[in-house]
Amino acid sequence: MNLKGKIVKLRAIEEQDQELLLTMINDPEIERLVGGYSFPVSYKQQMDWFNKTSNDSTNIRLIIETEADGAIGFANIVNIDWKNRSAFHGIKIANKQFRARGIGTDTVMTVMKYCFEELNLNRLDGSIIEYNEPSQKLYIEKCGWKIEGIKRQSVFKNNSFHNELLVSILRSEYEQLRIENKYWNE
């Protein structure tokens, strides 16, 4: 099943997407903006990851596509806790040329719609490195997420420690946002 936004289509990751994902993982500029470890990844390692994660019901990983540009990024809904109806979410856009065009907003809104309206989740979590202002603007300002806390000096990048913002949105907050901004009414 594909998820359709206003601009994007989110679809399951296929074998032919591994080159794009590998390029994104090995891109220092993209990795600078996300938490976690950054190690060079080989094609074999990427294929092993793909084969291992393809049939996991607690982790949904999606390719972001636009009609004009094809596959341009990656969105995830991971660590799904079906009992407590929560999950962790994040996105990566492959190239700066695809940023600031509404693609990120449409991706996050589409993921929230799917999680809250189809999967019946109640909560989405995320984390943002404090210096990643574009992600703060996307999630907090445009998509209604709230800062729940700060993990002080929890991310070590570029030879220094950085704070990590813990963010989330509840189903009720998404429903209010959807009414206020009329995102899906057009």
Backbone torsions as a table, in degrees:
resi	resn	phi	psi	omega
1	MET	NA	135.0	175.3
2	ASN	-99.4	145.8	176.1
3	LEU	-101.9	128.5	-175.0
4	LYS	-110.4	122.2	171.7
5	GLY	-99.5	-165.2	176.5
6	LYS	-74.4	-35.5	-176.3
7	ILE	-114.6	-37.2	-171.1
8	VAL	-106.4	159.5	166.4
9	LYS	-121.0	130.7	176.1
10	LEU	-107.3	126.4	-176.3
11	ARG	-136.8	165.1	178.4
12	ALA	-60.8	148.7	176.7
13	ILE	-73.9	133.8	178.3
14	GLU	-112.7	167.2	-180.0
15	GLU	-57.6	-38.0	-178.2
16	GLN	-68.5	-10.9	178.8
17	ASP	-84.7	-6.7	-173.1
18	GLN	-64.4	-32.6	177.3
19	GLU	-62.7	-45.1	177.8
20	LEU	-61.0	-47.4	-179.3
21	LEU	-63.3	-40.5	178.8
22	LEU	-63.8	-42.6	177.3
23	THR	-60.7	-43.4	-179.8
24	MET	-65.9	-43.3	-179.1
25	ILE	-62.6	-37.7	-176.7
26	ASN	-91.0	4.8	178.8
27	ASP	-87.5	113.3	-177.0
28	PRO	-60.9	-32.3	-179.6
29	GLU	-67.1	-41.8	178.1
30	ILE	-69.0	-46.3	-177.7
31	GLU	-64.9	-27.1	177.3
32	ARG	-62.7	-27.7	-174.8
33	LEU	-89.9	-6.9	-177.8
34	VAL	-121.5	156.0	178.2
35	GLY	-76.3	-179.1	177.8
36	GLY	90.0	179.6	-178.2
37	TYR	-83.7	149.3	177.1
38	SER	-123.1	105.1	176.5
39	PHE	-121.3	147.8	173.4
40	PRO	-59.0	137.3	-178.2
41	VAL	-119.3	132.6	178.4
42	SER	-87.7	167.3	177.0
43	TYR	-61.8	-41.4	179.1
44	LYS	-61.6	-44.4	177.9
45	GLN	-61.7	-40.1	179.1
46	GLN	-63.7	-43.9	179.7
47	MET	-66.7	-37.5	176.3
48	ASP	-61.1	-44.1	177.9
49	TRP	-60.5	-47.0	-179.4
50	PHE	-58.8	-47.7	-178.6
51	ASN	-65.6	-35.3	-178.5
52	LYS	-74.1	-33.4	-172.6
53	THR	-100.1	-1.7	-173.4
54	SER	-63.1	-33.2	-175.2
55	ASN	-117.8	49.8	-176.0
56	ASP	-111.0	113.6	-175.4
57	SER	-76.8	-6.0	177.8
58	THR	-103.3	1.9	179.5
59	ASN	-140.4	118.1	178.2
60	ILE	-111.6	122.4	179.9
61	ARG	-121.5	133.1	-170.4
62	LEU	-130.7	147.0	171.4
63	ILE	-89.7	136.8	174.7
64	ILE	-93.2	124.8	178.2
65	GLU	-125.8	148.9	165.8
66	THR	-120.1	156.3	-179.5
67	GLU	-61.1	-40.3	-176.4
68	ALA	-76.1	-34.9	-169.3
69	ASP	-112.3	-9.3	-176.3
70	GLY	74.3	-147.7	-177.2
71	ALA	-72.2	124.4	-176.1
72	ILE	-130.8	-2.5	-177.4
73	GLY	-178.1	-166.6	-168.7
74	PHE	-143.1	136.2	174.3
75	ALA	-129.5	144.9	177.4
76	ASN	-131.3	153.5	170.9
77	ILE	-132.2	98.6	-169.6
78	VAL	-124.6	169.7	-177.9
79	ASN	52.7	43.6	-179.6
80	ILE	-66.9	124.7	177.6
81	ASP	-106.8	97.6	-174.1
82	TRP	-67.1	-30.6	179.4
83	LYS	-68.9	-49.5	-177.8
84	ASN	-90.8	-0.4	174.6
85	ARG	55.2	54.2	178.1
86	SER	-139.4	163.4	178.7
87	ALA	-159.3	167.0	176.3
88	PHE	-105.5	139.9	-177.1
89	HIS	-133.1	146.9	173.1
90	GLY	-161.9	164.3	176.6
91	ILE	-136.1	158.8	170.0
92	LYS	-136.2	130.5	174.6
93	ILE	-104.9	131.9	-169.0
94	ALA	-68.0	-32.7	-170.0
95	ASN	-141.5	142.8	-179.4
96	LYS	-57.4	-29.9	-178.3
97	GLN	-63.1	-18.9	-179.8
98	PHE	-94.9	-0.6	-179.3
99	ARG	-91.3	159.2	179.4
100	ALA	60.7	33.0	175.9
101	ARG	-123.6	11.8	-179.1
102	GLY	86.6	-2.3	-177.7
103	ILE	-67.5	-44.1	179.1
104	GLY	-62.1	-46.8	179.4
105	THR	-60.2	-46.0	-179.3
106	ASP	-64.7	-38.1	178.1
107	THR	-62.9	-49.7	-178.2
108	VAL	-65.1	-42.3	178.3
109	MET	-62.5	-39.1	179.3
110	THR	-67.9	-41.6	177.0
111	VAL	-62.5	-44.9	-180.0
112	MET	-62.8	-43.3	178.8
113	LYS	-58.2	-46.1	179.5
114	TYR	-63.0	-48.0	-177.1
115	CYS	-64.4	-44.0	-174.6
116	PHE	-85.9	-35.2	-175.3
117	GLU	-94.8	-27.5	-178.5
118	GLU	-105.2	-48.1	-178.4
119	LEU	-82.9	-11.1	179.5
120	ASN	61.6	34.6	174.3
121	LEU	-76.7	160.3	178.8
122	ASN	-110.3	-16.6	-171.8
123	ARG	-152.4	139.5	169.6
124	LEU	-121.5	137.4	177.7
125	ASP	-113.0	160.0	173.0
126	GLY	-159.8	176.1	174.3
127	SER	-143.7	146.8	-177.2
128	ILE	-135.7	128.2	172.8
129	ILE	-64.4	134.7	-170.7
130	GLU	-54.6	-33.7	-179.2
131	TYR	-80.2	-4.4	-179.9
132	ASN	-85.1	77.1	-176.9
133	GLU	-64.2	-37.3	176.8
134	PRO	-59.3	-38.9	178.1
135	SER	-69.7	-36.7	175.9
136	GLN	-61.5	-44.9	-179.9
137	LYS	-62.0	-44.3	-179.1
138	LEU	-61.9	-57.7	-172.8
139	TYR	-74.8	-47.6	-172.4
140	ILE	-81.4	-51.0	-175.6
141	GLU	-77.6	-46.5	-173.3
142	LYS	-88.1	-34.5	-171.9
143	CYS	-112.3	8.9	168.3
144	GLY	77.9	11.9	178.8
145	TRP	-72.2	155.2	-179.0
146	LYS	-114.9	144.7	172.4
147	ILE	-80.1	122.4	179.8
148	GLU	-97.3	-24.0	-177.9
149	GLY	-179.5	176.0	179.2
150	ILE	-129.4	125.6	171.0
151	LYS	-90.7	104.4	-173.9
152	ARG	-68.7	131.6	176.3
153	GLN	46.1	45.1	-176.3
154	SER	-95.3	-10.7	-178.7
155	VAL	-120.1	126.8	178.1
156	PHE	-106.1	108.9	178.9
157	LYS	-138.6	145.4	176.1
158	ASN	52.1	43.2	174.1
159	ASN	68.0	19.7	174.8
160	SER	-151.8	162.5	179.3
161	PHE	-88.9	146.0	-179.4
162	HIS	-135.2	150.4	175.7
163	ASN	-75.4	152.1	177.7
164	GLU	-120.8	125.0	177.8
165	LEU	-84.0	129.1	174.9
166	LEU	-95.8	119.4	-174.7
167	VAL	-123.2	158.2	177.7
168	SER	-159.3	165.7	170.6
169	ILE	-142.4	140.6	177.0
170	LEU	-97.5	157.7	177.9
171	ARG	-54.5	-44.4	-178.9
172	SER	-62.5	-35.9	178.1
173	GLU	-69.9	-39.7	175.4
174	TYR	-61.8	-44.7	-179.5
175	GLU	-61.4	-40.9	177.5
176	GLN	-65.1	-44.2	178.2
177	LEU	-59.7	-45.3	-179.3
178	ARG	-59.8	-38.7	177.9
179	ILE	-69.7	-46.3	-175.9
180	GLU	-67.6	-44.4	-176.4
181	ASN	-93.8	-3.8	177.2
182	LYS	51.0	36.0	-173.4
183	TYR	-57.6	-42.5	-175.3
184	TRP	-94.7	8.2	-177.7
185	ASN	-85.1	-10.9	-175.0
186	GLU	-85.6	NA	NA
